[in-house]
Amino acid sequence: MCRGKSLVIAVALSCLVLLSLGGQCYGQLQQGFYRGKCISNNDLDFFGRTSFKEEDVEKIVEQEVSREFFNDPKLAAALLRLLFHDCFVEGCDASILLDGTGSEKEAGANQSVRGYDVIERIKKVLERICPGVVSCADIIALATRDAVALASREKLRSPVKTGRKDGFVSLASNVDLPSSTISVSQSIDKFKLKGLSETEMVLLLGAHTVGMTHCGFFQDRLYRADEPMDADLRRALQARCPQDGSGSNNPVALDQGTPMAVDKSYFDQISTKRGILQIDQDLFTSGLTNKTVIEIAAKGFDFAVRFGQAMAKLGEVGVKTTEDQGEIRTTCGRVNFS
């Protein structure tokens, strides 16, 4: 490891030679990775001897997320976006959490990303209990799973494999995320580069069920006569998003049905021409994804299970699991120095 107090970006570029990871590389993650690894000093026992206790890392994260969710019911949306923006750049390695000039945080696409403070607070709790054990990358994956469960009717906590290391590299220039105006075929290609199928892509875009956008990202659709959109929705959105652009920063829920719940309402909406973003509505109109949308929207489809599986697979994209690829950061916003 490098020595000194250079900026994180300089350290990442000058001192480390990382292995090249393909989008389909998921590393050696496993269920229950932290079992037997988080041992706390439980003060003294009856005889004055130091007492040790094995702690349940996933339970600790769940408890902390529950506290955060109570104060912020939109937490699921924030963490889903944080997970996606992290995993689609350097892989799921918490590179988005690193501070520094030119880091991913400073990329235009990440300016409205939030949830950094939540992950850092959970990290501090775990560092007090068993320092140097749990990675920030694993905290993102576990916390997102738990926030989604709290925002869903089923309260299903999908299995999530752990064992990720935190990455060393974070560059704004590496951020190239799919835009809201991308075509369905282009979106499929981008997800395939990450080892995710067309069906998994559609399921993951279902995260828009708790998403928010701003008028400026879609208001051109409202004033195109040939744009397929429910008439009542169009009128309501035109009032919210005037054609002169004066309301371009006005927030709009991507799911006009149940915007605070993780459910399949989003697919019901786009199936009835109530999609907000271009990519949302195109999922239904495109022959490449129409059947998948109809299947998900159908009665009896277990969205909670299937979305959880897709989210877990997203969380395994490009992970780093060895010491030459990453580390267990002491603080999520900066790399360690020895």
N, C-alpha and C positions, 0 to 999 in steps of 0.2 A: 504494500500500500504506500501511496505517496506521503511525503512529509511536508509540513509547512502549512501556511494559511492562505494558499491560493484560492481563487474563486472556484466554486464547484465545477463550473464549465471547463475551466482551464485544467483542473485536475483530471476531469473525465477524458479530455482530448489528449493530454500530453503524457499521462502516466499509466493509462490502462489500455490494454489491447483485449477487446471483448470478442468472444466467439460469435460467429455469424449465426443468427437464429432465423430460421424460416418461419412464416406465418403459422405453419402447421405444427411447430414444435411446442409441446406442452410440458416438457420436463418431467421430473420425477415427483410429482405431487402425490399426496395420499390422504385418505380419510384419517382423521384423528392424529395428524402429524405431531401435535403438541402434547399428546398423552404421555405423561411421565417426564416432560421437559420443563414444565413451569412449576418449580418448587419454591415456596415462600418460607421465609424465616418467621415462624409463628411464636416468637418470643421464647420464654422459658417454661418448661413443664413443671410438675409438682416437685421434682427432685432438683430443680435449678439447672437442668440441662437444656441446651438449645433445642427447640421443637421445630420440626419441618412439616410442611403440609403441601400435598400436590394440589395445584389449582386447575380448574377447568377453564381454559382460555376462551373457548367459544361461549361459555356461560357468562363470563365476565364481559365479553363484547356485547352479548345480547342484552345484559342488564344496562350497560352504558347507553346503548342505542335506544332502549326503551325510555330512558330519562331524556335523551335528546329529542326523541319523537314527540314526547308529551309537550315539549315547548315549541316544537316546529313540525306540524303535521305534513309539511311539504318536504320533509327530509328524504323520503324515498325518491322523489324526482331529482333532488340535488345529488344524491349518492349514485343513482343510476347513471346520470350524466357524467359524474366524476369517473366512475368505473369505465365507461365507454371511451371517454377522452384519454384516459390513461392507457388502456389496453390497445387502442388503435394506433399508437405512435411507436413507443419502444417495447411494446408488450406490457403485460400486467406486472409492472415493477415499481410502481409508485413514483415514476419519474416526474409525473405531473405535480407532485408535492414539493419538489426541490425549488428553493429560492435561488435567486442569482440573476445577474444581467443576461438577457438572452435565453432564459430558461423557458420551458413549455408554458409556465404560468403567464408569460408575457405575450404569448401568441394571440392574435386577434380572436381566434375561435374560442379561446379559453377565458376571455375577459369577464364573462358572466357566469363562469363555473364557480360553484361554491361547495362548501362541505369540508374544506381543508382544516378548518378549526375543529370540526367534530372528530376527524381522524386523529388529529394531534392530541386532543383531550383523552381519547381512548388510549392512545399510545402512552401518555404520561401515567395513566392508571396501571397499565401493564408493566411499565418500567419500574414502578414502585414495588410491584409484587414479585416479578421475576425479570430483572434487567437483562437486556441483550438477548432475549429469546424470541420474541414475536416480531415479525417484519411488518412494516407499514403497508406493504403490498397485500399481505394476508388480512390485515385489518380492513382495508378497503373492500376486499371480497366478502369477508364475513359481515361487516357492518351493512353493506348494500343488501345482502341476503336478508338480514334481520329487519331492516327498514321496509323492504318490500313486503315481508310477511306481515308486519304491523299495519301496512296500508291495504292489505287484501282481506277479503271476507273470510277466506279459508285459514288465514294465519299459518300457512304452510312454510316451514323453514326447510328449504331444499338442501340436500347434501352439497357441501362445498369442500373440495380438496384443498389442503394447505401445504406449506413447505416452500413458499416463494421467498426469494431474496429480493432486497431492494436494489434497484439499478444505480449506476454511477452517472449515466448520461442524461441530460435534460436540455434540449435545444429547441427553441421556438421554430427554427428553420425546418425541423423534422415534422412539424405538425401539419398534416394534410388529411383532414377529416372530410367525409362525404357531406356535401352541402344539401340544403333543402330543395334545390332545384335540379339535382342530379336525376338522370333517367333511371328507370327500374333496372335496365340491363347493366348500366354502369355501377349501380349500387350492388347488384349481384356479384359483379366482378370484384369489387373492392372487398366484399365480405368473403369471397372465395379465397382471396389472397391471405386472409387470416384463418383459413381452414374452416369457415362457417358456410353451411349450405344455404340454398335459397329459402328453404322453410325456416331455418334458424334466423335468417335475416328478417323475414316477415314477423316472426315471433318477437324478435328483439326490438323492431320498430314499434311493437305494441307497447313499449315503455312510454310512448307518446300519450298513453292513457292518463298519465299524471304530469305530462309536460306542458310547458308554457312557451309561447313565442311572442313576437311583437308584430304589429301591423306591417311594418316595413318589409318583412320577409315573405309576405304573401298577398298584399293588397292589390297587386296587379291582376290577380285572378278574379277579384270581385267585379272588375269593370270590363272583363272580356265576355262578350255575349255567348261565345261558343264554349265557355268553360262549364263543365258539368258540376253544378252546385245546387243544392236544395234552395228554392226561392226564399223561404223564410229565413234561412241561415244567411243567405246573401244580403238580404235587407238589413238584418241585425248587424252584420259585420261592416256593411257600408256606413252605417251610423257610427260605428266604433272606429272605422278606418277611412276617413274622407279621402276622396280621390286626389286632393291637392297635397296630400302627404303630411298634413298638420298633425295627424295622429300616429305617425310612423312608430313612435316609441310606446304606444299603448299596448299593454299586455293582453293576450288572448289565450284561453285554454285550448289545447289541441284536442281535447276530448270534451265536447259540449254536453255529454251525458252525465258521467260521474267523474269529474276532473280530479278528485282527491283520492280515488280508489284505484288500486292496481287490479284491473279486471279486463274482460274482453269487450267492454263498451266501445272502445276505440274502433274495433272491427265492425261492430254494429253501425257505428257512425259512418265509416267510409263506404259501407255497403249500401247506404241510403244517400249518397252524394253529400255527406256532411264532413268530408275531410277538409282540413284547414290548409296545410302545406301541400305543395304540388306533389311531392313524393308520397304523401299520405293517400291522396285520392288516386294517384297513378297505380298504387298497389292493387286497387280494385279493378281499374279499367285495363290494366296490362294483362295480356294473355299469358305472360310469364308467371304471374303471381295470383291471378284472379281465383283460381281453384283453391289455393291455399287460404286466401282470405275468407272465402265462403265456408271452407271446412272449419276454420277457427270460430267464425261467427255462428255456426250451427249449434243448436241446442245439444247439450251432452258433451261438448268438447271440453276437456279438462285443461283449461288455460293455465291455472295456477301451477300444475305439475309441469306442463310443457314449457311454459315461460321460465320456470325455475331451472329446468334442464338446459335451456338455451343460454340463460344468464350464467350458469356455472361453466359452460363451455367457453363463453366469451372470456370469463375470468381465468382461463387456462391458456390464453393466446400468448405466445412468445415469452413464457415465464422464464425466470432465471433461478436456478436451484443450486449452483455450485459457487464456491468462494471466489473463483476467478471471474464469475459473471456478476456477482452482487454481494451484498452484505446485509446485516441486520442493523439498520440505522438506530442510533440512540435518540435522535430527534428527526422527525419525518421531513423537515424542511432543509436538511443539509446532510452531506455525506460525512462519514466518520474519518478522523485523521489519527494516525498512530505515531 
